[in-house]
Amino acid sequence: MNINKLLKYIYCPTCQSNLRLIGKDRLICTKKNHIFPIVKGVPVLLQKSELDNQELNQTVWFDQHYSKFKNKYDLENWRISMLNRIFNHSFTKSVKIYLDVGCGATGYTTIEAAKQKKWLSFGIDISLEAMVKANKHAVKNKVDGQTAFIVASAQNLPFKENIFDYVSFISVLEHLEKDSLAVKQVQNILKKNKYFYICVPNAYHKILPLIWPFYYYNDIKIGHKRHYSIRSLNRLLKGFTPKKHFYNGHLIKFLQLFLSKLKFINDNLWWKIEKTDVNNNQSGVQLNAIYQKT
Ligand SMILES: [Zn+2]
């Protein structure tokens, strides 16, 4: 979206004052003159000196990870399935403004929210590499007028209060040193009675021990700090009412992955398995939960 429209929604993440454009590619805050660059159309609304060690490490890891992403925009089945999990709820009918935190280099949640749902959609990520790529995808998908991609920290969101109707964190909370800080930020930017979608790794004691070594290896590699049970999530989400939760990534998902690897699966079978995989059985490797701000 154009910068003047964007400036209505964002503020300085350091001192919470309004931002204004200086020249073509810098934003300055009106109170304390903090300066933020705009790189290839992407505002970088964080100061490196304010990031914690985990965030600094994750920036390096994800910049490298996303640098390998190709420039083609592919909406694979698993992404469509994720979108269904985010979009297909009765409350989404009243959503007009949406934010996905940690949206990654495809920016598909933000782009499809603008394209399919006509929501004004924001995506943030700590990786500049990711946001530059996502921004290009938005242009190619002709939704750059209704989307904005910003580099920012989930623990220090650069948005004004009471802006959003819907915020999602897909595989984000487990990466953060201070997950409670991020939840507090979401509480600030969500309007009253609006919704928060969370997808996190399910607690080890809920999932099959057979999967533990793979999950543990993955946790170390990607830099996960923890897993969550619905009880620990409910404890963390102070100021929110739990509305529903469900699980995905059951044993049958591994059959689907295995068959896909062997290219021994068609779309029909893929979706058949996918539909049985998303359910209330608490042994799934991913926990999805929806909360309403009180
Ligand atoms: Zn400032």
Boltz pocket constraint, residues with backbone or C-beta under 6 A from the ligand:
constraints:
  - pocket:
      binder: B
      contacts: [[A, 12], [A, 13], [A, 14], [A, 15], [A, 16], [A, 17], [A, 29], [A, 30], [A, 31], [A, 32], [A, 33], [A, 34]]
      max_distance: 6.0
